[in-house]
């Protein structure tokens, strides 16, 4: 009888064994974490890796104009050279620092490199440097920070710069303008 009593006491005195926890809770947490990471990855991919709609529309418009061959005289074509396209001579311009047309004082510092269609155009831009700089300065100082912040604003500014420069040139054309420095403060 003593053995039966000790076994009963040991069974009653021992801590109750907790029921075995289900792994279902941890599986659900893992699945939710995977969904959150997948959603974040998809958001990052579509936000940062795919071209923006404005840039895509601008590229579609430019390629349509290039295929149709319908260009107005003096109209600037700001296409990036493809792998088979020969790059024209590049001309460095001194930096531009202007006050923007904002209510509060803001400044723009921009450095531009011009791609021209040949040596005669490069010589003419050098010769007309004061006129070219004046046209660009007046254009830059007419802009405000809000229009220059998005990429579409910078692309539009590039096109306007090319239009103004090409209006001044008689022997050649500026193919593209590259911003090597662009600071709004």
C-alpha positions as CSV (number, residue, x, y, z in Angstrom):
1,X,0.0,0.0,0.0
2,X,2.8,2.3,0.6
3,X,3.8,2.2,-3.0
4,X,0.4,3.1,-4.1
5,X,0.2,6.0,-1.8
6,X,3.6,7.4,-2.9
7,X,2.7,7.1,-6.5
8,X,-0.6,8.9,-5.8
9,X,1.2,11.6,-3.9
10,X,3.8,12.1,-6.5
11,X,1.2,12.3,-9.2
12,X,-0.8,14.8,-7.2
13,X,2.2,16.9,-5.9
14,X,3.9,17.2,-9.2
15,X,3.2,20.2,-11.4
16,X,0.5,19.6,-13.9
17,X,1.9,19.0,-17.3
18,X,0.7,21.8,-19.6
19,X,-1.1,20.8,-22.7
20,X,1.2,20.7,-25.8
21,X,1.0,24.1,-27.6
22,X,0.0,24.0,-31.2
23,X,2.5,25.1,-33.8
24,X,-0.5,26.6,-35.7
25,X,0.1,30.0,-34.1
26,X,3.7,30.2,-35.3
27,X,2.8,29.0,-38.7
28,X,0.2,31.8,-39.0
29,X,2.7,34.4,-37.8
30,X,5.2,33.2,-40.4
31,X,2.7,33.3,-43.2
32,X,1.7,36.9,-42.2
33,X,5.3,38.0,-42.2
34,X,5.9,36.5,-45.6
35,X,2.9,38.3,-47.0
36,X,4.1,41.6,-45.5
37,X,7.5,41.2,-47.0
38,X,6.1,40.2,-50.3
39,X,3.8,43.2,-50.4
40,X,6.6,45.5,-49.4
41,X,8.9,44.1,-52.1
42,X,6.2,44.4,-54.7
43,X,5.6,48.0,-53.7
44,X,9.3,48.9,-53.9
45,X,9.6,47.2,-57.3
46,X,6.7,49.1,-58.8
47,X,7.6,52.4,-57.1
48,X,11.4,52.5,-57.8
49,X,12.3,50.0,-60.5
50,X,9.6,50.6,-63.2
51,X,9.7,53.9,-65.2
52,X,7.4,56.6,-64.1
53,X,4.3,57.3,-66.2
54,X,5.3,60.8,-67.1
55,X,8.7,59.6,-68.3
56,X,7.2,56.7,-70.2
57,X,4.7,59.0,-71.9
58,X,7.5,61.4,-72.8
59,X,9.6,58.6,-74.2
60,X,6.6,57.3,-76.2
61,X,5.9,60.7,-77.6
62,X,9.6,61.2,-78.6
63,X,9.8,57.8,-80.3
64,X,6.5,58.5,-82.2
65,X,7.9,61.8,-83.4
66,X,11.1,60.2,-84.4
67,X,9.4,57.5,-86.4
68,X,7.0,59.8,-88.1
69,X,9.7,62.2,-89.0
70,X,7.4,65.1,-88.3
71,X,9.4,67.7,-86.5
72,X,8.8,71.4,-86.5
73,X,11.8,73.5,-87.6
74,X,13.7,74.7,-84.5
75,X,12.0,72.1,-82.3
76,X,14.4,70.4,-79.9
77,X,14.7,66.7,-79.8
78,X,16.0,65.6,-76.4
79,X,16.5,61.9,-77.0
80,X,19.3,60.0,-75.3
81,X,21.7,58.5,-77.9
82,X,21.2,54.8,-78.3
83,X,24.0,52.3,-78.6
84,X,24.3,52.8,-82.4
85,X,24.1,56.6,-82.3
86,X,27.2,58.6,-82.6
87,X,27.5,61.2,-79.9
88,X,28.2,64.7,-81.1
89,X,30.7,67.1,-79.6
90,X,30.0,68.0,-75.9
91,X,30.4,71.6,-74.7
92,X,30.8,72.4,-71.0
93,X,29.0,75.4,-69.8
94,X,29.9,77.4,-66.7
95,X,27.5,76.8,-63.7
96,X,24.3,78.8,-63.5
97,X,23.2,80.2,-60.1
98,X,19.8,82.0,-60.2
99,X,17.1,83.2,-57.8
100,X,13.9,81.2,-58.5
101,X,10.5,82.9,-58.9
102,X,9.2,81.7,-55.6
103,X,7.6,83.8,-52.9
104,X,10.4,83.0,-50.4
105,X,14.0,83.3,-51.6
106,X,15.2,80.1,-53.3
107,X,18.2,79.4,-55.4
108,X,19.0,77.1,-58.3
109,X,22.5,76.0,-59.2
110,X,22.7,74.0,-62.4
111,X,25.6,72.9,-64.5
112,X,24.8,72.0,-68.1
113,X,26.7,70.1,-70.8
114,X,25.5,70.6,-74.4
115,X,25.7,67.9,-77.0
116,X,25.9,69.5,-80.4
117,X,25.5,68.1,-83.9
118,X,29.0,69.1,-85.2
119,X,32.1,71.3,-84.8
120,X,30.5,74.3,-86.6
121,X,27.7,74.3,-84.0
122,X,30.3,74.1,-81.2
123,X,32.1,77.1,-82.7
124,X,28.9,79.1,-83.0
125,X,27.8,78.3,-79.4
126,X,31.3,79.5,-78.2
127,X,31.0,82.6,-80.3
128,X,27.4,83.3,-79.1
129,X,28.1,82.3,-75.5
130,X,26.8,85.6,-74.0
131,X,23.5,85.2,-75.9
132,X,23.2,81.5,-74.9
133,X,23.9,82.2,-71.3
134,X,21.4,85.1,-71.2
135,X,18.6,83.0,-72.7
136,X,19.2,80.2,-70.2
137,X,19.5,82.6,-67.2
138,X,16.2,84.2,-68.1
139,X,14.5,80.8,-68.5
140,X,15.9,79.5,-65.2
141,X,14.9,82.5,-63.2
142,X,11.3,82.3,-64.5
143,X,10.9,78.8,-62.9
144,X,9.8,78.0,-59.3
145,X,11.0,75.2,-57.1
146,X,7.7,73.3,-57.3
147,X,7.9,72.9,-61.1
148,X,11.5,71.8,-61.0
149,X,11.2,69.2,-58.2
150,X,9.6,66.3,-60.2
151,X,11.5,64.6,-63.0
152,X,8.9,65.7,-65.5
153,X,9.7,69.4,-64.6
154,X,13.4,68.7,-65.2
155,X,12.7,67.1,-68.6
156,X,10.5,70.0,-69.6
157,X,13.2,72.4,-68.6
158,X,15.7,70.5,-70.7
159,X,13.4,70.8,-73.7
160,X,12.9,74.5,-73.2
161,X,16.7,75.1,-72.9
162,X,17.2,73.2,-76.2
163,X,14.5,75.2,-77.9
164,X,16.0,78.5,-76.8
165,X,19.5,77.6,-77.8
166,X,18.5,76.2,-81.2
167,X,16.5,79.4,-81.9
168,X,19.8,81.3,-81.6
169,X,22.0,79.0,-83.8
170,X,22.2,79.4,-87.5
171,X,24.8,76.7,-88.6
172,X,24.0,73.8,-86.3
173,X,21.7,72.4,-83.6
174,X,22.0,71.4,-80.0
175,X,21.0,67.7,-79.8
176,X,20.7,67.4,-76.1
177,X,21.4,69.2,-72.8
178,X,22.7,67.2,-69.9
179,X,22.3,68.3,-66.3
180,X,25.5,67.4,-64.4
181,X,24.6,69.3,-61.3
182,X,21.1,70.4,-60.2
183,X,20.6,71.9,-56.7
184,X,17.5,73.8,-55.5
185,X,17.9,75.4,-52.1
